[in-house]
């Protein structure tokens, strides 16, 4: 018979768990993307005013990339304690850290007030944002993935993924409204602060919802078994050690899978604000509105792709997205170059639809690779370490390529190269759709010491 800790929660609780994960990821992605949009639109003038326009934008995106550099550290710290203490506790901490840093950015003095100290303070708060986001993603998707309904895990766990377009939608919507209501001078002087300060209200709402849900039952059962082994004086490896020693192949697969997904997303949503306003000569509000419309479609298609991954598998859906993004890059920039708003919306929307095919199954796919007591660490490390090489420099590299060559062709080739890496990684991966998360954890824990470590490798890879 199952112990009480292993009994899944009532199905009626699952939507509440999904809502708690979604609201938190929405708030955190709102904070993260708000910075990216502001970096493209105003931070070059406010924090790097002595540089030429494109150079200032490059420096602004450099502070944007710094946030990604902190994400692996966040993944390590939050992953370790999330596997030891639980998903819920760490998710509350990450939400408070992200919200506090974003609110602080809204209060920062600019270069005109404090000189060189302004970009230093901006960079420090950006590091806090990145550290918090590095721990957020793994916990949010695991909280849903481990709450039951294995047959529809791809669908349910894709909902926290919609926090990215929801946050983008919210950030772009607020910025679009402000640029429409305020003059350029007013927005640059003080209007840009409003979206950052609004984060404080959003964090309180997210915190209230997140505190209302229970810890993952799969984690509670694994914790009870770990405590029983502790009482028997059976040593348990630290999650990070177990992941690095026994799941390095899974980590590499996850990192490779993230390359096309991460790079394409930031080219399509962050760099587009630079390209559309400089090369295509469009207004800031026009570029923001296109991201706004496309993000709404992105939000709608992610659960649909997640549901499809429950039917045909994680790998086929992921490959559809990767190959689609690669094929779309040249038409993407060609449509933007026409200067028409409809063409711009079409370019961004189709790009994000293909991106959704990679992003939707990612939560279930990565969760199913690792055993319970190292799942937070494994999924977070695989997802966040790749962001340093993928999403972090993507707007920076794209802007530099545009500055050096004056054309979008090298940018398209850059994204296509990332697609090739992802296709190889997915080709090396095993299909995970039919794995049971709790049985993987039980098999991994079935033997102590070195033998237990060896068993985790086989459980996670399907060997």
N, C-alpha and C positions, 0 to 999 in steps of 0.2 A: 504494500500500500504506500501511497505517496504521503510524505510528511506534510504538515500544514504549509511549510515554507515553499513546497514545490507546486502547490495547487495554484493554477493560473487565476488571475483576478476575473471577476465577471466581465463579460463582453461589454456591458454598458460603461465600464470604467475606461475602456480603450480610447474612445473619443476625447475624454477629459485628459488623458495622458498625452494624446496627440496635440491637443490645444495647448497644454503646458509647454511642450517642446517647441511647438510652432511659435508661440508668442515670444518665447525667449530668443530663439534664433532670429526672428524678425527684428526684434529690438537690437540685437547685436550686429546683424548685417546692416540694419539701418545706420548704425553708428559707423560701421566700417566703410560702407559705400558713400556715406555722406562726406567722409574725409576725401575719398577718391574724386568725387565730383567737385568738391571745393578746391582740391589740388589742381584740377584742370581749369577751373574758372577764375579763382581769385587769389589763391595762396601765393602764386608767383608774384603778384603785385604787392601783397601785404607783408610777406616774409622774405622775399628776395627781390626788392624793387630796383636794385642797382644792376641787375642782369638784363641782357636782351630778352625779348619776349619768349622765344623758344628755349633759351638757356634757363630762364627763370622757371619755365614749365618743367624742364628736365630736373632742376633742383627740387621743385615741388614734388614731382613724382619720385624723387629719390627718398624724401621723407615718407612718402607713401609706401615705398618698398621696405623701409625700415620696419614697418609694422609686420611684414611677412617674416622678417628675420627673427622676430621674437616668437613667432607661432610655434616653431619646433620646441623651444624651451617650454612654452605653455603646454604643448602636447606631452612632453616628458613628465612635467610636474603634475599636471591634472590627471594624466593617464595613470601614473603611479598611485596617487591617492584615491582616484576614482575606482581603481581595481581593489584597493584596500578598504576604503571607507564607504563607497557607494556612489552611484551616479548623481543622485539628487543633491547631496550636499555640495559637491563640486560645481554643479550647474548654478546653484545660488551664488556661490563665490564669483564665478566667471561673469554672471550678469551684473553684479554690483561693481566689479572692477571695470568692465567695459563702459557701463553707464557713467561712472564717476570720471573716467578719463575723457569721455566725450563731452560731458558737461564742463569739464575744466578747459577744453579747447575753446568752448564758447566764451570763456572769460579771459582768454589770453591777450596780453598786450601785443601789438604788432611791431614791426621793425621801426616804424616811425616814432614809436614811444620808447622802446628800450634797446634798439639797435640789434646787435648780433645775438643777444640773449633770447630774442623772440623765436628764431628758428630752433635754438637749442631746447627751449621749453616745449615747442611744438613736437620736436622729435621724441622727447622724453614721454610725453603723453601718448604719442603714436606707438611707442614701444609697449606701454601698458595695454593699449587696445589690442595689439597683436598677440601679446601674452595671453590675454583673456580669451580671444577668439580661438587661439590654438587649443585651449581646453574645452571650449563650448561644443564644437561640432561632434566630437566623439561621444560625449555624454548624452547629447540631445537625441542622436539617432539610436543609441543603444537603449535609452529609456523606453523608446517605442518598440524597437526590434525585440526586446526581451519581455514585452508584456503580452505575449501570446499571439494567437491566430497565425500560425506558421504558414498556412496555405496562402495567405494574402500579405505576407511580410513585405514584399516589394512595394505593394500599394501603400500600406500603413506607414512604413518607414520612409517613404518618399515625401510625406507631408512635412516633416522638419526641413527637408530640402527646399520646400517652397518658401521657407523663411528668407532665402537669398533673394528671389525675385520680389517677395513681399517687402523686404527691407529696401531693395533697390527702388521698388515702386513708391514706397513711402518717402524715401530720400529725394528721388527725382520729382515727385509730386510737390513736396514742400518747396524745393528749390525753384521749380517751375512757377509755382504760385507767387513766390517772392520776386522773381525776376519780372513777372508780369505786372505786379502791383507797385514795385519800386523802380526808381530810376537806377541806371548803372552806378551813379555816384553814391546813392543811398545804400544800395546793396553792398557795394565795396566798403563803405564807411562803417556800417553797423548791421545791415540786413543779413549778412552771412552768418552772424552769431545766433540768430533765432533758431534755426534747425538744430544746432548743437545743444542749446539750452533746453529745447523740447525733449531731449533724450531723458532728462530727469523724470518727467511725467511718465514716459513710456516704461522706464525701468521699474517704477513703483507698480504699474499695472502688471508687468511681466512677473515681478517678484510675488505679488499676491496670488497669481494663478499657479506659478511654479511650486509654491509652498503647499498647495492644496492636494498634490498627488503623492502616491506612495512610491517607495523604492521599488525597483525592478524585482519581481518575484524570482526570476532566474538568478539574479545576483544574490538575493537573500538566501536562496538554497545553497549556492556555492559557498557563501560566507559561513553558513552553518557547518558545511562539510569541512571547510578549512579550520574552523574552530575545534572541531572534533579531532582532526589530525594534530592540531596544536596540543590538545590535551593528551594525545598519545606521544607527544614529543617527536613528531614527524616534521622536519624542516620544510618550509615552503619557499621556493625561490622568489626573489623580488620580481614583479611583473616585467620590468624593463630587461632584466637579465634573461628571463625566459624567452621574451620576444626576440632579442638580438641573437641568442644562441640557437633557438629552435624554429624561429619563424622568419628568418631573414629573407627567404625566397618570397613569402607572402608579402612582406614589407616592400620588396622591390617591385612586385607585381602592382601593388597599390600605388606606389610612386609613379611607375610608368603609366598606369591608367589615368592618373591625374594630369599628366602633361598637356594633352590636347584639351581636356576639359577646362583646366585652370587658365591656360594661356589664351584660348579662344574667348573665354568669358570676359577677361579684362581688356582684351583688344576690342571686343564688341561693345562693351558697356562703359569703359573708362576712357580708353584712347579715342573712341569715336567722338567724344566731346571736343578733343583737340583737332582731329582730322576734319570734322564737319565744319568747325568754325574758322579754321585756317585755310586748308586746301580747297574746300568746297564753298567757302565764303558764306556759310549759313549763320543765322543769329543763334545766340546761346539758348534762347528759349525754344527755338525750333529743334535743336539737337536734344535738349532735355525732354521735350514732348515726345520725340521718337522713342527714346529709351522708356518713357512712361508707358506708351502704348504697347511696346514690345514686351515689357516686363509683365504686364497684365496677361498677355498670351502665354508667356513663359510659366507664370504661376498656374495657369489652367492645364497646361500639357504635362507638367511633371508628374502628377498623380496618374495620368493616363499611361505614360511611359512606364511608371512603376507597376501598374496593374498588368501591362503587357509582359513585363519581366517575370511575373508570376506564372504566366502561361507558356512562354517560349524560352525563358532563361535569362539570366543577367548578362551573359556574354554577347548573345546576338543583339540585344537592344543597345548595349554599349557600343558595339561595332557600327551599328546603324548611325549612331550619333557622331562617332569619330570620323567615319568616312564622309558623312554628310557635311560636317564642318569643313573638312579639307576641300571638298568639291565646291563649296559655296564661297570660298575666300575671294576669288577673282571677280565673280559676279557681285559680291558684297561691296567691294570698293567701286566697281563700275557704276553701280546704282547710286551710290553716294555722290559720285562725281557729276551726276546730272544736275544736282542742286535742287531737285524737287523733293518736297516733303513726303509725298506718297512713296517715292522710290526709297527715301531714307528709312521710312517705317518698314517697308517690305524687306530691305536689306537686314536691318537689325532683328526683325521678328523671325525671319527664316533662320538666321544664325542662332538665335536663342532657342528655337524649336529643336534644332539639331543638338544644341548643347544640352537641352533637357533630357535627351535620350541617353546621354552619358551620366548626367547628374542624378537622375531619378533612381536608377538601380544601384547607385554607388553605396548608399547607406546600408542596404541589405547585403550587398556583395561583400563589402569590407567587414561587416559584422559577422558574417558566416565563415570568415577565414580563421577566426581565432577562438580559443577556449575562453570561458567566462571570466576567469580570474586574471586574464591578461588581455581581454578584449578591448577595454578602454585604451590601454597602452598601445596595443598593436594597431587598432584602427586609427588612432590619433597620430601615431608616428608615421604610418604609411601615408595618411592624408596631408599632414602638415609639413613634413620634411620636404616633400616635393614642391610645396608652395614657394620655397625659397628659390628654387631654380625655375619655377613656372610662373605663377601669378605675380610674384614680387617684381621681377624685372620686366614683365611683359609691356606695360605702358611705357616704361623707360626705354626699352629696346625699340619699340615701335616708333616712339617719338624721335629717337636718335637716327633710325633708318630713314624716316621722313625728312629729317633735317639734312642728312648727308646725301641722299639720293633724289629727294624731291618728288618721289613717286611711291605708290602703294605696292608695287610689285615685290620688293624685298620683304615687305611685311606679310604679304600673302604666303611667300615661300617659307618664312619663319613659322607661321602657323601650320603649314603643311608638314614641315619637318617634325613638329611636335606630334602631329597626327600619326606619323610613321612610328614614332616611339610608342605611342599608345596602342597601336594595332599589334605591334610585336608583344607588348606586355599582356594584352588580352589573349593573344594567341597562345601564350605560355601558361595562362591561368586555367584552373579547373572550374567547371560549372558548380555552383554552390546552392542552387535554388532549392534542392530537396533536403538540405541539412537541417537537423534539429539542434537548436542552440544549446539546450540543456544536456542532450546526450553527448554532444561534443565535449562539453565541460566535464561530464562524468567520466568519459573515457580518458580525458587528459589528466584527471586527478586520480585515476585508478591505481597508480603506483607511486611510491615515494621516491625522492632523490633523483638520481640521474635517470632511472627508468621512467619516472613520471615525465621528466623533460622530454625524453625520446617519444613517449606516447603522445604528447601534445602536438608534436610535429606531424605525426601520422594522422591525428584527428583533424587537424586544420587543413591539411593538403588533400585529404581523402585517400591517402595511401593505405 
